[in-house]
Amino acid sequence: LEAAHIFNVKDGGNAEMMCKLDLNTLYDVDNGITLCHDCHQFFDWHLCSVHIEDNDNTKVSVIATDALLESSDEKVKSKWQNLHGKPLSFPDNLVQLTKRWPQASLFQYRESEFLSKNSERRKNNEGKVLCPECNLPFPLKSISKHAKSKSCINLASNHGKKKLQYTTPIKKDSTI
């Protein structure tokens, strides 16, 4: 499992937006959720998102892009078709859980980014996914392999993009 930022670190420290979303820093514990490696990558690449139907976070579902729902990789396609739009189930102690669950406004912001990227992807790339590092279009099946390749890293650095290297600091005043 990995920690995924809801307000993406790659989007930078937009102070105005962070203030609107009630975040102290990008590394605020309220700016994260735990995901498996593949879901984390897809979440960062705006291929999936969390949909909140109400502000008290009791009606929550996962949504996915057409690229995942119509993937030529049957395993990927099946997984996301089974998840897309289905409500997430929470334990009986929902009140305790929502005290540590990120605010609905963060997920709503992320979902608007997801919808915007999905619309752009449909319009420009005919089902291909833009690599988040070098911005070149690739079929979904090969994007993970490409994003880790030396050619992608070189392309990204030639265009002034550098892969972010960071560690998440521990928040001293946080209680879990």
Sequence and secondary structure as in RCSB ss.txt:
>XXXX:A:sequence
LEAAHIFNVKDGGNAEMMCKLDLNTLYDVDNGITLCHDCHQFFDWHLCSVHIEDNDNTKVSVIATDALLESSDEK
VKSKWQNLHGKPLSFPDNLVQLTKRWPQASLFQYRESEFLSKNSERRKNNEGKVLCPECNLPFPLKSISKHAKSK
SCINLASNHGKKKLQYTTPIKKDSTI
>XXXX:A:secstr
 EEEESS GGG   HHHHHHTT SSTT GGGEEEE HHHHHHHHTTSEEEEESSTTS SEEEEE HHHHT SSHH
HHHHHHHHBT B    S HHHHHHHS  HHHHHHHHHHHHHHHHHHHHHHTT EE TTT  EE HHHHHHHHTSH
HHHHHHHHTT           TT   
